[in-house]
Amino acid sequence: MSADSGVIGRAAPTVKVLVTGGAGVGKSCFLRAAQRGRATLPGQPGVVGEVGYATLSTGVTVVLHVTPELRRWWWMWDHLALGATGAVVLVDTTRLPVSYPAMDYLDARDLPYLVAINRPLGGTHNRREIRDALQVSAQVPVLTCDATEPASVLAVLHRLASPVVPPQHHARPSHHPLRTEGRRLS
């Protein structure tokens, strides 16, 4: 109980987020930047077992799980997705198709996600062109980020986590804008 308010303190909410995308799109860099350079927990980068924690300015703790990219570990995706509130799909604009399997997985499970264009990897396309090329609905946020910069990564996580924070942590009512309707790739 706080001596100032007389109210029993509540723990800040924790949300689980998947960090996914194709090989070489910056998932491990994103995780390190979210943790401000601290080491990740056990696992080989890009293979299996990368997990980390980030605390947003709102006090929300984000538990980040990087999805494995090697096909032999894909069976773990269902386990990692349990309890996840959403996902960040990192894309490289010069190699968009490497992120299609991740988006197809998330669409099939109705798991909300946003697309984060990792700018340091190159490409000159704007967000509208990327949205059209990926065939994601207008409700899926398409953001730009630098997966090596903590402020950029935390801004992406804030955008994903803010719709799922309980109302007592918002100054205004919230809704969940991260629907994934209608995208189908052949």
N, C-alpha and C positions, 0 to 999 in steps of 0.2 A: 504494500500500500504506500502510495506517495504521501509524504507529510504535507506537501503543498496542496494537493487536490483531494485527498481522501478517497481516491479511486484506486482500485487494484489495477496495477499495470497489466497490459496485454502484450503478449509476445508479437512482434511484427510478423506478418504472414510470410510464408515460404512458398515459392512456386517452383515447379520442375519444368525445365525447358530443354528440348532437344536442339542440338546444333548439328545441322546436316548439310549435305550438298555433295557434289562429286569429288573425286580425288583431286587434290591440289588446289582447292578453292579457298583455303585459309581457315579451316575449322580449328586446327591446333593454335594458330596465331590468335584467332578470335577468343578462344578459351584463355590463353595467357594474358591477353589484353584485358579481358573482363576481370581477371584476378590481379590486375596491375603488375604483371610480371612474375607473380608467385608461381612456383612449380605446380604442375597438375598432379593428381593422385595416380596410383599405379596404372600401368598400361603403356604400350608403345604408341607414340603419336601416329594417328591415322590408322591404327589397327584395331585396338579394342581397349576398353576400360578407362578412357579419359573422362574424368569428372572434375568439376571445379565449382567454386562458389563465388558469387558476386553480391554485393550489397548496394542497392540503389539508393538514391538520395531520399526516397520516400520511406526508407527503412526496410523495404521488402528484400528478403534474401532470395536470390535466384540460384537454384541448383542446376548446373549445366551438365548435360550428358552428351558427349560427342558420339554420333553414330559411327560404327565401323564402316569402312569403305570396301574392305575385301569381302568378296562374295561368300567365302567360307564362314564369316561371322554374321551374315545377314539374319540368321535365326535369332540373334540377340535384339533386333529392332523391336519386336513385340514386347519383350521384357522391359527395355528401356522406355518404351512409350507408355507403359502402365503408370497412371497418375500424372502424366505430363499435361500441362495446361496449354502448351503450344510449342511451336518450333520456329527456329530461324533457319531458313534455307539460304545458304551463301551461294552466290553465283559468280562465275567469271564470264564476263561478256564475250570473251573470245572463244569460249567453249560451253555454251549454254546446255547442249545435250547431256553433259555429264551430271547435271542436276535434275534431269527429268525423273529418274527412278525415285529420288527422294520425294519430289512433289507428288508423284503417283501414289507412293506409299501413304503419305499424309492425307491425300484426297480420299483414298479408299477407306481410311479409318476416321474420316471427318475430324481430324485433329487440326485445329486452327494453326495457321502459320503466317509468317511474313517473309518476303523475299528481300535479302540484303545484298546489293550489288557491291562486291569487293573492288573498289576503284583502283587500288594499287596494282591490280592484275592487268590493267589495261582496258582498252575499248573506249570508244567515243560515243556510244549510243546513249540516248537519254532514257529516263525511266519509262516513258510511254512506249518507246520502241521495244524495250526489254519486256514490259508487260504483254505487249502484243505478240512478241516472239515466243514467250513462255505460255501464252494462252491462259493467263490467270484472270479471274474475275476482278471487277472493279473494287470489290470488298477486301481483296487481299492487298495489304500495304506493300508497296515496292519502294524501298529506301536505298540510299547509297551509304556506304560506310568504308572505313579503313580498318580492316581487321587487325591491324597492328597498333592502333591508337585506343587507349582505354576510354577516353571521352566519347569517341565515336561508337565504340562497342556498347558502352553503358547506355547511350541514347537509344540504340536499337533495342536493347533489353527492356528499357523503360517503356518503349512503345508497345512491345509485346506483352509485358507483365501488367501494365496499368489497367487494362480492361478486366483483369481477373482479381484485382485486389478488392477485398471486401469494402462495401460502401463507407464504413466508418473511417477509411483512409483516404476518401475522396472529398473534395470540396463541393463537387457537383455530382449528380447521378451519372452512372456510366452505363454503357452498352458494349457489347462485344462485337467489334467491327471486323473480326478476322474470320469471315466465312469463306469457304473454298468451293463455291458452286461452279459447275459447268465446265471445268477445264478437262479436256480429254485429249491426250496426244496419241497418235497412232504409231 
